[in-house]
Amino acid sequence: MAYKIIVDSCTDLTDNMKQDGHIQLVPLTLQVDDKSIIDDDTFNQKEFLRIVAESPNSPKSSCPSPEAYMKFYGGEEDIYVVTLSANLSGSHNSAVLGRKLYLEEHPHKNIEVFNSCSASIGQTLIAKKIQEYAEAGKPFDEVISLVKAFRDKLSTKFVLENLDTLRKSGRLTGIKALLTGVLNIKPVMGATPEGTICKLDQARGIQKALVLLANLIEQDAQKPEERTLAISHCNNYDRAVFVKEEILKRVPFRDSFIVDTAGVSTMYAGDGGIIVCY
């Protein structure tokens, strides 16, 4: 049966995914002072980073409405939706409410909304896995079961130059004070199974933190020969390559790829941020 994969714009898509007609994007909106920026294919990362750097205020994001999701629920296809962690954004709730409203009038439509319990490149891997199973002709219910099992084994980790946007937006609630700033301490952060953010470790300086990131992945990667390493970077491809090489020295992942951050991930990761999922 035909299928459609709908992702919110925190999903950092590969070039092939951007061109794939099966994958459609529902954008979030970014706000910097009085400027509203739609996070779609018109997003200009360098211009956005410049605007953020010049503003004294922290940028914000707003999630899509249920109606924005409902626009994509029509047609004969099986619909699979991948959203930001429900604990980090209202995007998931909007997609679920849109599904509920749509099914009231189209009760036999197949629509599944996946809470990624992650963000960025974690959403990318989930979308790719949905497509793999859908292309293999697996039934809708089986795809759901297999993808949920895949999602529950994913691990997301990241190192950022600056945690201010995450902190000011309330995404670090529950994490004890982080020693950064003048001490140049760079925490290695991760996603919990519930899709919240936790601190894993820390190092002094970005290079040491990135090596520490690779070491942590070496410690917990299970059956890497069956898994894909995915890396998303914000405006620092060389850093992403360095991280990839450090990880692959230690862990024999089956495959790997690097993508640039789209708007939402750019806003939260900040210039130079690195996000890894496997």
C-alpha positions in Angstrom: 0.0 0.0 0.0 1.1 3.6 -0.6 2.6 5.5 2.4 3.5 8.9 3.5 5.9 10.0 6.3 5.2 13.3 7.9 7.9 14.9 10.0 8.1 18.1 12.0 10.9 20.4 11.1 13.2 19.5 13.9 13.9 16.4 11.8 17.3 17.0 10.1 16.7 15.4 6.7 19.4 14.1 4.3 19.4 15.5 0.8 17.8 12.3 -0.5 15.0 12.6 2.0 14.3 16.2 1.1 13.7 15.1 -2.5 11.7 12.0 -1.7 8.0 12.5 -2.4 7.0 10.1 0.4 8.4 12.5 3.1 6.6 15.7 3.9 7.6 18.4 6.4 5.4 20.3 8.8 7.3 23.4 9.9 7.7 24.9 13.3 8.1 28.7 13.5 11.2 30.4 15.0 11.0 33.8 16.7 13.9 36.2 17.2 12.7 39.5 18.7 10.1 40.7 16.1 11.2 38.4 13.3 9.2 35.2 12.6 11.0 32.6 10.5 9.2 29.5 9.0 11.4 26.4 9.4 10.9 25.0 5.9 13.1 24.8 2.8 13.6 28.6 2.8 15.5 28.5 6.1 18.9 30.1 5.9 21.1 28.8 8.6 23.9 31.4 8.4 21.4 34.3 8.3 19.5 32.9 11.3 22.7 32.4 13.3 23.7 36.0 12.5 20.3 37.3 13.7 20.5 35.3 16.9 24.0 36.5 17.6 23.0 40.1 17.2 19.9 39.8 19.5 20.1 40.3 23.3 17.2 37.9 23.7 16.9 34.1 23.4 15.2 32.8 20.3 11.9 30.8 20.7 10.0 28.3 18.7 6.3 27.5 18.3 4.9 24.2 17.3 2.6 23.5 14.3 -1.2 23.6 14.9 -3.3 20.4 14.7 -4.7 21.9 11.5 -1.2 22.0 10.0 -0.9 18.3 10.5 -4.4 17.5 9.3 -3.6 19.0 5.9 -1.2 16.1 5.3 -3.5 13.3 6.6 -5.6 13.1 3.4 -5.1 10.6 0.5 -5.1 6.9 0.2 -1.7 6.4 1.8 -0.8 4.9 5.2 0.3 7.9 7.3 3.3 7.8 9.6 4.2 10.9 11.7 7.4 11.5 13.5 7.6 14.4 16.0 10.0 15.9 18.5 9.9 14.4 21.9 6.6 15.1 23.6 8.5 16.2 26.6 10.3 18.9 24.6 7.6 20.3 22.4 3.9 20.6 21.8 4.4 19.3 18.2 3.5 15.8 19.2 0.3 16.8 21.0 -0.7 18.8 17.9 -0.1 15.8 15.6 -2.1 13.5 18.0 -5.0 16.0 18.2 -5.0 16.5 14.5 -5.2 12.7 14.1 -8.1 12.5 16.5 -10.0 15.2 14.7 -9.3 13.7 11.3 -10.3 10.2 12.3 -13.7 11.5 13.5 -14.6 12.0 9.9 -12.4 9.3 8.3 -12.4 6.5 10.9 -10.8 3.9 8.6 -7.7 5.9 7.8 -4.4 4.5 8.9 -2.5 7.2 10.9 0.2 6.6 13.5 2.0 9.4 15.4 5.4 8.4 16.7 6.8 10.3 19.7 10.5 10.2 18.8 11.6 10.6 22.5 14.4 12.4 20.8 15.0 15.3 18.4 17.0 16.2 15.3 18.9 13.2 13.9 17.0 10.8 16.1 13.9 11.7 14.2 15.8 11.2 11.0 16.7 7.7 11.9 13.1 6.8 12.8 11.8 8.3 9.5 14.4 6.3 7.6 13.4 3.1 9.4 9.7 3.6 8.7 10.6 4.0 5.0 12.7 0.9 5.1 9.8 -1.2 6.4 7.2 0.5 4.3 9.2 -0.1 1.1 9.6 -3.7 2.1 5.8 -4.0 2.0 5.2 -4.7 5.6 1.6 -4.1 6.9 0.8 -0.9 8.7 0.5 -2.5 12.2 3.7 -4.4 11.8 5.6 -1.2 10.8 4.3 0.5 13.9 5.5 -2.4 16.2 8.9 -2.7 14.5 9.5 1.1 14.5 8.6 1.5 18.2 11.0 -1.3 19.1 13.7 0.4 17.0 13.0 3.8 18.6 13.2 2.4 22.1 16.8 1.2 21.4 18.1 4.5 20.0 20.5 6.6 21.9 20.9 10.3 21.4 23.9 12.3 22.7 25.1 15.9 22.0 27.7 18.4 22.8 27.0 22.1 22.4 29.1 25.2 22.6 26.4 27.0 24.6 23.4 25.7 26.6 21.7 29.1 27.1 18.9 28.6 24.7 18.0 25.1 26.1 18.2 26.5 29.6 16.2 29.7 29.0 13.5 27.7 27.2 13.1 25.3 30.1 14.4 22.2 28.3 17.0 21.6 31.1 14.4 21.4 33.9 15.5 19.0 36.6 19.2 19.1 35.7 21.5 20.4 38.5 23.6 23.5 37.9 26.0 23.1 35.0 29.5 24.6 35.4 30.2 26.3 32.1 31.2 29.7 31.0 34.5 31.0 32.3 35.7 27.5 33.2 35.1 26.3 29.6 33.3 23.2 30.8 31.4 21.4 28.1 28.9 18.9 29.2 28.0 15.8 27.2 24.3 15.6 27.2 21.8 12.9 26.3 18.2 11.9 25.9 16.5 9.8 28.5 14.1 7.0 27.5 11.2 9.4 28.2 12.7 12.0 25.8 13.9 14.5 28.4 17.5 15.9 28.5 20.1 14.6 30.9 23.7 15.3 31.6 26.0 12.3 31.0 29.5 13.7 31.7 31.6 16.8 31.1 35.1 17.8 30.0 37.1 21.0 29.8 37.1 22.3 26.2 35.1 21.3 23.2 37.7 18.9 21.7 37.9 16.9 25.0 34.2 16.9 25.2 33.9 15.5 21.7 36.4 12.7 22.5 34.5 12.0 25.7 31.4 11.7 23.6 33.1 9.1 21.4 34.2 7.2 24.5 30.7 7.2 26.0 29.3 5.8 22.7 32.0 3.1 22.8 30.8 2.1 26.3 27.1 1.7 25.5 26.7 0.9 21.8 25.1 -2.5 21.4 25.3 -4.5 18.2 26.8 -1.6 16.3 27.4 -3.8 13.3 23.6 -3.7 12.9 23.2 0.0 13.4 23.7 3.3 11.7 25.6 6.2 13.2 23.9 9.5 12.4 25.5 12.9 13.1 23.9 16.4 12.8 26.0 19.5 13.0 25.3 23.2 13.2 27.6 25.1 10.8 30.7 23.0 11.5 31.1 20.1 9.1 34.8 19.6 10.0 33.8 19.1 13.6 31.2 16.5 12.6 33.8 14.7 10.5 36.2 14.7 13.5 33.4 13.2 15.7 32.5 10.6 13.1 36.2 9.5 12.8 36.7 9.4 16.6 33.6 7.2 17.0 34.4 4.9 14.1 37.9 4.3 15.5 36.2 2.8 18.5 32.9 1.4 17.3 32.2 -0.6 14.1 28.9 0.8 13.0 27.4 -0.7 9.9 26.8 2.7 8.3 27.1 6.4 9.0 26.1 9.7 7.6 26.3 13.5 8.4 23.6 16.1 7.9 23.4 19.8 8.7 20.9 21.1 11.2 17.6 22.6 10.0 16.0 25.5 11.8 14.8 24.1 15.1 17.9 22.1 15.7 20.0 25.1 14.7 18.2 27.2 17.3 18.8 24.8 20.2 22.1 23.4 19.2 23.7 26.8 18.4 26.7 27.5 16.2 29.1 24.5 16.4 26.7 22.1 18.1 27.0 18.3 17.4 24.2 15.8 17.8 24.7 12.0 17.5 22.2 9.2 17.4 22.6 5.5 16.8 
